[in-house]
Amino acid sequence: MNWLVVNTLTAAALALLTLAIGRWGRPAPAVMHGLWLFVLLKLVTPPLFEVPIDVSWAREPAPVRTVVLPLTLDASPLAAPSPRVADAAPRSVATAAVPWTWRRAA
């Protein structure tokens, strides 16, 4: 985790330097592209140096809470659906295959 912080800070410093050079130096566009390429490469390469930064706060595990829920088992079987409910349901629209168009959506 320490290498991630160091690499991010190094890339941020390079990005600020590139911004300053682009703002006040007014170099050619090819030079600016090259400088931004260095920033991008720094983000994907391993760190060049080690900086002692305390990142122990990121490693601390979250406290674990246990929750006990009461469990009641009912011995009665699940009720079967009534046949009248199934007959009263409306017929599906899918049987009337109507093509979908953009004009219907608007």
C-alpha positions in Angstrom: 0.0 0.0 0.0 2.9 2.3 0.7 4.2 2.1 -2.9 0.8 3.2 -4.2 0.8 6.4 -2.1 4.4 7.1 -3.1 3.7 6.5 -6.8 0.6 8.7 -6.7 2.4 11.5 -5.0 5.3 11.3 -7.5 3.0 11.3 -10.5 1.1 14.3 -9.0 4.3 16.2 -8.6 5.3 15.5 -12.2 1.8 16.5 -13.3 2.1 19.9 -11.5 5.6 20.4 -13.0 4.2 19.6 -16.5 1.3 22.0 -15.9 3.7 24.8 -14.8 6.0 24.2 -17.9 3.0 24.3 -20.2 1.5 27.4 -18.6 4.6 29.6 -18.4 7.1 28.0 -20.7 4.9 27.7 -23.8 6.8 24.8 -25.3 5.9 23.1 -28.6 2.9 20.7 -28.5 5.3 17.8 -29.1 7.2 18.7 -26.0 4.0 18.9 -24.0 2.9 15.5 -25.2 6.3 14.0 -24.2 6.0 15.5 -20.7 2.5 14.1 -20.2 3.8 10.8 -21.4 6.3 10.8 -18.6 3.4 11.4 -16.1 1.5 8.5 -17.6 4.5 6.2 -17.5 5.1 7.1 -13.9 1.6 6.0 -13.0 2.1 2.5 -14.5 5.7 1.9 -13.4 6.9 0.9 -9.9 8.2 3.6 -7.6 11.8 4.7 -8.0 12.4 5.5 -4.3 10.9 4.6 -1.0 9.3 7.3 1.2 8.4 6.4 4.8 4.7 7.3 4.9 2.5 5.8 7.6 -0.5 4.2 5.9 -1.5 1.9 8.8 -4.9 3.6 8.9 -5.7 1.9 5.6 -4.8 -1.5 6.8 -7.0 -1.6 10.0 -9.9 -4.0 9.5 -13.4 -2.8 10.1 -14.9 -4.0 13.3 -17.0 -7.1 12.9 -20.5 -7.1 14.3 -22.5 -10.3 14.9 -26.2 -10.1 14.7 -28.3 -12.9 16.1 -31.8 -13.1 14.7 -34.5 -15.3 16.2 -35.5 -18.1 13.9 -39.0 -19.6 14.1 -39.9 -22.6 12.0 -43.5 -23.0 11.1 -44.6 -26.6 10.6 -47.5 -25.7 8.3 -47.0 -26.2 4.5 -47.0 -23.2 2.2 -50.5 -22.4 1.0 -51.1 -23.3 -2.7 -52.3 -20.5 -4.9 -56.0 -20.4 -5.5 -57.1 -21.5 -9.0 -59.4 -18.5 -9.1 -56.4 -16.1 -8.8 -54.8 -17.8 -11.8 -58.0 -17.5 -13.9 -58.6 -13.9 -13.0 -55.1 -12.8 -14.2 -55.2 -10.7 -17.4 -54.0 -12.3 -20.6 -50.5 -11.6 -21.6 -49.8 -8.9 -24.1 -47.0 -11.0 -25.5 -49.5 -13.2 -27.4 -50.5 -10.3 -29.6 -47.0 -9.8 -31.1 -47.0 -6.1 -31.8 -43.7 -4.8 -33.3 -42.0 -2.2 -31.2 -41.1 1.1 -32.9 -39.5 4.4 -31.8 -42.7 6.3 -32.6 -44.6 4.2 -30.0 -41.9 5.0 -27.4 -42.2 8.7 -27.8 
